[in-house]
Amino acid sequence: MNREPRAPGVSLLPGSLVVSSPSRIPRVHLAEVQSWFGRDFLVPLHHESGPSLQPTLVWREQHGGRKYPTYLPTYKGPMVISEARWRKVRQPGGILLSCISRKHRPGFKAPLGTTFLDVDIDQCFPAILAALSGDRKLAQACQEDLHQVSGDVLAPGLDPAKRRAIGKLFNLSAVGGITATGWAFHLQDHGLSVTQEEAQRMLESWWAGFPEARDFRDRWARAHRAAAKKGDPLWIHLPGERSFHFAPGGVLGDSKGGYIVKTGTPAQRLDAAVRTTLSAVFRGIEGLLLDRALQLAFPLRREGVRLVLPVYDGALFQVPENTAAALSEEVRAGFAQALAEAGIAARVSTARRATWA
């Protein structure tokens, strides 16, 4: 992410080769976002066993340019993440709060007199895809229960609850593009064994139901491959003076995150790179939406609203217990306003709870 002048290359957004970006998203500069966390808006989490996670002003770019605060634990214990995840953080002694195992989260309790407020943009990636592609059928499904809609298409022979779980898995992991091999692997992790041919038919059946979204995906791939053929870099520009830059090696799939990619054939690496750049757009717009929603929530700090954890498509807040219902609606309304400003049809869900579960 940067604010440098646009360099030569293939500019996919806004409005050149593929589609106009949702330019109505108000600009929220990174400096403003970062300043919120240096004041009284961000609070630590406390665990029932004694340790607390204190926020710092260390910032990391994660997945599509979002800026996340890194937390420093005051102890070494069972909640420390795996060595592989620890190395990803690249901050001595630091962890990303969102990396803590779910089994440990109920031990984090809201302080006396407060409660946690969990706010999520439902089915965020599919809703962004619907807005970018102009697929009205997908937009309508996002206003309903897209997880059930997707599951009914992907696995009609299963019971409704299992179908919905499969649909949710697809919406969270596969909308940006996935191979039949990858989809079969995901399904196997969820106890469903299918062949690659069956997995491919499942994927094709979902995309066939949303032809405008499928056309957008295909046009994206053609634009990316045109850049790869010329050996050009790829610049993706978003509102708010944010952009993604993929060097020629990243466009070809020969490098990723500063590392040389040695696995797979050149064609397989290019296929993976196409999916990476498309997912980067989703992540980037998702980040812009979250920044705008937090900007709208920030004045509520005067009423006791505090931010505990920003996540990709939502946030965990801490609010006074006696005004939690009213504040929950105000925060939800801010998220809904951010979506409406961008022309993205998605629902916002909220939940109040005493623990971070």
C-alpha positions as CSV (number, residue, x, y, z in Angstrom):
1,M,0.0,0.0,0.0
2,N,1.3,3.4,-0.8
3,R,0.5,7.0,-1.9
4,E,3.0,7.2,-4.6
5,P,2.0,8.5,-8.1
6,R,0.7,5.9,-10.4
7,A,3.4,4.2,-12.3
8,P,3.2,2.8,-15.8
9,G,1.6,-0.6,-16.0
10,V,-1.9,-2.0,-16.2
11,S,-4.4,0.0,-14.1
12,L,-7.4,-2.1,-13.5
13,L,-9.2,0.2,-11.1
14,P,-10.9,2.5,-11.4
15,G,-12.7,2.2,-14.6
16,S,-10.2,1.2,-17.3
17,L,-9.9,-2.4,-18.3
18,V,-12.4,-4.1,-16.1
19,V,-14.9,-2.2,-14.1
20,S,-15.4,1.1,-12.2
21,S,-14.6,0.8,-8.6
22,P,-17.1,2.0,-6.0
23,S,-15.7,5.6,-6.0
24,R,-18.4,6.9,-3.7
25,I,-16.5,5.4,-0.7
26,P,-15.4,8.5,1.2
27,R,-11.6,8.8,1.6
28,V,-10.4,7.9,5.0
29,H,-6.6,8.4,5.0
30,L,-4.4,5.9,6.7
31,A,-3.0,8.6,9.0
32,E,-6.4,9.3,10.4
33,V,-7.1,5.6,10.9
34,Q,-3.8,5.2,12.7
35,S,-4.4,8.2,14.9
36,W,-7.6,6.6,16.3
37,F,-5.5,3.9,17.9
38,G,-3.1,6.3,19.6
39,R,-6.0,7.8,21.6
40,D,-8.6,6.4,24.0
41,F,-10.5,4.4,21.4
42,L,-8.5,1.1,21.5
43,V,-8.6,-0.9,24.7
44,P,-6.8,-4.1,25.9
45,L,-8.3,-7.5,26.4
46,H,-8.1,-9.2,29.8
47,H,-8.0,-13.0,30.3
48,E,-9.6,-14.6,33.3
49,S,-6.4,-16.4,34.2
50,G,-4.7,-13.0,34.7
51,P,-2.8,-12.0,31.6
52,S,-3.8,-9.1,29.4
53,L,-3.1,-8.2,25.8
54,Q,-2.1,-4.6,25.6
55,P,-2.4,-2.7,22.3
56,T,0.7,-1.0,20.9
57,L,1.3,1.4,18.0
58,V,3.1,-1.2,15.9
59,W,1.4,-1.6,12.6
60,R,1.5,-4.4,10.0
61,E,0.1,-4.7,6.5
62,Q,-2.0,-7.9,6.4
63,H,-3.9,-9.3,3.4
64,G,-4.8,-6.6,1.0
65,G,-3.3,-3.6,2.8
66,R,-5.3,-3.5,6.0
67,K,-3.4,-2.0,8.9
68,Y,-3.8,-3.9,12.1
69,P,-2.5,-3.1,15.6
70,T,-0.1,-5.7,16.9
71,Y,-0.6,-6.8,20.5
72,L,2.1,-7.6,23.0
73,P,1.2,-10.3,25.5
74,T,2.5,-9.9,29.0
75,Y,3.2,-13.6,29.4
76,K,4.2,-16.7,27.5
77,G,1.6,-19.4,27.8
78,P,-0.9,-21.7,26.1
79,M,-2.4,-18.9,24.0
80,V,0.8,-18.2,22.2
81,I,0.2,-19.0,18.5
82,S,2.0,-21.6,16.5
83,E,5.6,-21.0,15.5
84,A,4.6,-20.6,11.8
85,R,1.9,-18.0,12.6
86,W,4.4,-16.3,15.0
87,R,6.9,-15.9,12.2
88,K,4.3,-14.3,10.0
89,V,3.8,-11.5,12.5
90,R,7.6,-10.6,12.3
91,Q,7.4,-8.6,15.4
92,P,9.4,-9.9,18.4
93,G,7.1,-10.9,21.1
94,G,4.1,-9.7,19.2
95,I,0.9,-11.4,18.0
96,L,-2.1,-10.5,16.0
97,L,-5.0,-10.8,18.3
98,S,-7.1,-12.4,15.6
99,C,-4.6,-15.3,15.5
100,I,-5.5,-16.5,19.0
101,S,-7.1,-19.9,18.9
102,R,-10.9,-19.9,19.2
103,K,-10.7,-22.3,22.1
104,H,-9.0,-19.7,24.2
105,R,-11.3,-16.8,23.4
106,P,-14.1,-17.4,25.9
107,G,-11.5,-16.7,28.6
108,F,-11.4,-13.1,27.6
109,K,-14.2,-11.3,29.5
110,A,-15.6,-7.8,29.2
111,P,-14.7,-5.7,32.3
112,L,-17.4,-5.2,34.9
113,G,-20.2,-2.9,33.7
114,T,-19.4,-3.5,30.0
115,T,-20.2,-6.0,27.3
116,F,-18.6,-6.9,24.0
117,L,-20.4,-6.0,20.8
118,D,-19.5,-8.1,17.8
119,V,-20.3,-6.4,14.4
120,D,-19.9,-8.2,11.1
121,I,-20.6,-7.4,7.4
122,D,-22.4,-10.5,6.3
123,Q,-21.0,-12.2,3.2
124,C,-18.7,-9.3,2.4
125,F,-16.7,-10.7,-0.5
126,P,-19.8,-11.9,-2.5
127,A,-21.5,-8.5,-1.9
128,I,-18.4,-6.7,-3.2
129,L,-18.3,-9.0,-6.2
130,A,-22.0,-8.3,-6.8
131,A,-21.3,-4.5,-6.7
132,L,-18.3,-4.7,-9.0
133,S,-19.9,-7.0,-11.5
134,G,-23.4,-5.5,-11.5
135,D,-24.9,-8.9,-10.8
136,R,-28.3,-8.1,-9.4
137,K,-29.2,-11.8,-8.7
138,L,-26.1,-12.1,-6.5
139,A,-26.8,-8.8,-4.8
140,Q,-30.3,-10.0,-3.9
141,A,-28.9,-13.3,-2.6
142,C,-26.6,-11.3,-0.3
143,Q,-29.6,-9.6,1.2
144,E,-31.0,-13.0,2.1
145,D,-29.0,-16.0,3.3
146,L,-26.3,-16.5,0.6
147,H,-24.7,-19.3,2.6
148,Q,-27.9,-21.3,2.3
149,V,-28.4,-20.3,-1.4
150,S,-24.8,-21.3,-2.2
151,G,-25.0,-24.6,-0.2
152,D,-28.3,-25.6,-2.0
153,V,-26.5,-25.2,-5.3
154,L,-23.2,-26.8,-4.4
155,A,-24.4,-29.8,-2.4
156,P,-28.2,-30.3,-2.9
157,G,-28.1,-33.9,-1.6
158,L,-27.0,-33.0,2.0
159,D,-29.3,-31.9,4.8
160,P,-30.0,-28.1,5.1
161,A,-27.6,-27.4,8.0
162,K,-24.7,-29.2,6.2
163,R,-25.6,-27.5,2.9
164,R,-25.4,-24.1,4.6
165,A,-22.0,-24.9,6.2
166,I,-20.7,-25.8,2.7
167,G,-22.2,-22.7,1.2
168,K,-20.5,-20.6,3.9
169,L,-17.2,-22.3,3.3
170,F,-17.5,-21.4,-0.4
171,N,-18.5,-17.8,0.2
172,L,-15.6,-17.2,2.6
173,S,-12.9,-19.0,0.7
174,A,-13.7,-19.5,-3.0
175,V,-15.4,-16.4,-4.4
176,G,-12.1,-14.9,-5.3
177,G,-11.3,-18.0,-7.3
178,I,-10.3,-21.5,-6.4
179,T,-9.2,-24.6,-8.3
180,A,-11.2,-27.9,-8.2
181,T,-8.2,-29.4,-6.3
182,G,-8.3,-26.6,-3.7
183,W,-12.1,-26.9,-3.4
184,A,-11.9,-30.7,-2.9
185,F,-9.3,-30.2,-0.3
186,H,-11.4,-27.6,1.6
187,L,-14.4,-30.0,1.5
188,Q,-12.3,-32.9,2.8
189,D,-11.3,-30.8,5.8
190,H,-15.1,-30.5,6.5
191,G,-15.7,-34.2,6.2
192,L,-17.0,-34.3,2.6
193,S,-14.9,-36.4,0.1
194,V,-15.4,-35.6,-3.6
195,T,-13.3,-36.2,-6.7
196,Q,-11.7,-33.3,-8.6
197,E,-14.3,-33.8,-11.4
198,E,-17.2,-33.5,-8.8
199,A,-15.5,-30.4,-7.3
200,Q,-15.2,-28.8,-10.7
201,R,-18.9,-29.4,-11.4
202,M,-19.8,-27.9,-8.1
203,L,-17.8,-24.7,-8.8
204,E,-19.3,-24.4,-12.3
205,S,-22.8,-24.8,-11.0
206,W,-22.3,-21.9,-8.6
207,W,-20.9,-19.5,-11.2
208,A,-23.6,-20.5,-13.7
209,G,-26.2,-19.1,-11.3
210,F,-24.5,-15.7,-11.3
211,P,-23.5,-15.0,-15.0
212,E,-22.6,-11.3,-14.5
213,A,-20.3,-12.2,-11.6
214,R,-18.7,-15.0,-13.7
215,D,-18.2,-12.6,-16.6
216,F,-16.4,-10.1,-14.3
217,R,-14.2,-12.9,-13.1
218,D,-13.3,-13.9,-16.6
219,R,-12.6,-10.4,-17.8
220,W,-10.4,-9.9,-14.8
221,A,-8.4,-13.0,-15.7
222,R,-8.0,-11.8,-19.3
223,A,-6.7,-8.4,-18.2
224,H,-4.3,-10.0,-15.8
225,R,-3.0,-12.4,-18.4
226,A,-2.5,-9.5,-20.9
227,A,-0.2,-7.8,-18.4
228,A,1.6,-11.1,-17.8
229,K,2.1,-11.6,-21.5
230,K,3.7,-8.2,-21.9
231,G,5.8,-8.6,-18.7
232,D,4.1,-5.5,-17.2
233,P,3.6,-4.7,-13.6
234,L,0.1,-4.6,-12.3
235,W,-1.3,-1.5,-10.5
236,I,-4.7,-1.7,-8.9
237,H,-6.0,1.7,-7.7
238,L,-8.7,2.1,-5.1
239,P,-10.4,5.2,-3.7
240,G,-8.7,6.9,-0.7
241,E,-5.3,7.1,-2.4
242,R,-4.6,3.4,-1.9
243,S,-3.2,1.0,-4.4
244,F,-1.7,-2.4,-4.9
245,H,1.4,-2.9,-6.9
246,F,2.3,-6.4,-8.3
247,A,5.8,-6.5,-9.8
248,P,6.1,-8.5,-13.0
249,G,7.2,-11.6,-11.0
250,G,4.1,-11.3,-8.9
251,V,1.9,-11.0,-12.0
252,L,3.5,-14.1,-13.4
253,G,3.2,-15.9,-10.1
254,D,7.0,-16.4,-9.9
255,S,7.2,-14.5,-6.6
256,K,4.8,-13.8,-3.7
257,G,5.4,-11.7,-0.6
258,G,9.0,-11.2,-1.5
259,Y,9.7,-14.9,-1.9
260,I,10.5,-16.9,-5.0
261,V,7.7,-19.4,-5.9
262,K,9.2,-22.7,-7.0
263,T,6.2,-25.0,-6.9
264,G,4.0,-25.8,-9.9
265,T,4.3,-25.1,-13.6
266,P,4.5,-21.6,-15.0
267,A,0.8,-21.9,-16.1
268,Q,-0.2,-23.0,-12.6
269,R,1.7,-20.1,-11.0
270,L,0.0,-17.7,-13.3
271,D,-3.5,-19.1,-12.5
272,A,-2.7,-18.6,-8.8
273,A,-1.5,-15.1,-9.4
274,V,-4.8,-14.2,-11.1
275,R,-6.7,-15.3,-8.0
276,T,-4.3,-13.4,-5.8
277,T,-4.9,-10.1,-7.5
278,L,-8.6,-10.5,-7.6
279,S,-8.6,-11.3,-3.9
280,A,-6.5,-8.2,-3.3
281,V,-9.2,-6.1,-4.7
282,F,-11.8,-7.6,-2.5
283,R,-9.5,-7.2,0.5
284,G,-8.8,-3.6,-0.4
285,I,-12.4,-2.6,-0.8
286,E,-13.3,-4.5,2.4
287,G,-10.6,-2.5,4.2
288,L,-12.0,0.8,2.9
289,L,-15.4,-0.2,4.1
290,L,-14.1,-1.0,7.6
291,D,-12.1,2.2,7.8
292,R,-15.2,4.2,6.9
293,A,-17.4,2.3,9.4
294,L,-14.8,2.9,12.2
295,Q,-14.7,6.6,11.2
296,L,-18.4,6.8,11.8
297,A,-18.1,4.8,15.1
298,F,-15.2,6.9,16.5
299,P,-17.4,9.8,17.8
300,L,-19.3,7.2,19.9
301,R,-16.2,7.0,22.2
302,R,-17.8,9.9,24.1
303,E,-20.6,7.5,25.0
304,G,-18.2,4.8,26.1
305,V,-17.7,2.8,22.9
306,R,-14.2,1.3,22.7
307,L,-12.6,-0.7,19.9
308,V,-11.1,-4.1,21.0
309,L,-10.3,-5.7,17.6
310,P,-10.7,-4.7,14.0
311,V,-11.1,-7.7,11.8
312,Y,-11.4,-8.1,8.0
313,D,-15.2,-7.6,7.7
314,G,-16.2,-6.3,11.1
315,A,-15.0,-5.3,14.5
316,L,-15.2,-6.2,18.2
317,F,-16.2,-3.3,20.4
318,Q,-16.6,-2.9,24.2
319,V,-19.6,-0.8,25.3
320,P,-21.3,0.1,28.6
321,E,-23.7,-2.6,29.6
322,N,-26.6,-0.2,30.5
323,T,-26.6,1.4,27.1
324,A,-25.5,-1.5,25.0
325,A,-28.8,-1.9,23.1
326,A,-28.9,1.7,21.8
327,L,-25.1,1.8,21.1
328,S,-25.3,-1.5,19.2
329,E,-27.9,0.0,16.9
330,E,-25.8,3.2,16.4
331,V,-22.7,1.2,15.5
332,R,-24.7,-1.1,13.2
333,A,-26.1,2.0,11.5
334,G,-22.6,3.3,10.8
335,F,-21.6,0.1,9.1
336,A,-24.8,0.1,7.1
337,Q,-24.1,3.7,6.0
338,A,-20.6,2.8,4.9
339,L,-22.0,0.0,2.7
340,A,-24.8,2.3,1.3
341,E,-22.3,5.0,0.4
342,A,-20.4,2.4,-1.6
343,G,-23.5,0.9,-3.3
344,I,-22.7,-2.5,-1.8
345,A,-25.7,-4.6,-0.8
346,A,-24.8,-6.5,2.4
347,R,-26.4,-7.0,5.7
348,V,-24.8,-6.0,9.0
349,S,-25.2,-8.4,12.0
350,T,-24.5,-7.6,15.6
351,A,-24.2,-9.7,18.8
352,R,-23.7,-8.8,22.4
353,R,-21.8,-11.1,24.7
354,A,-19.9,-11.2,28.0
355,T,-16.9,-13.0,26.5
356,W,-14.9,-12.9,23.3
357,A,-16.1,-16.2,21.9
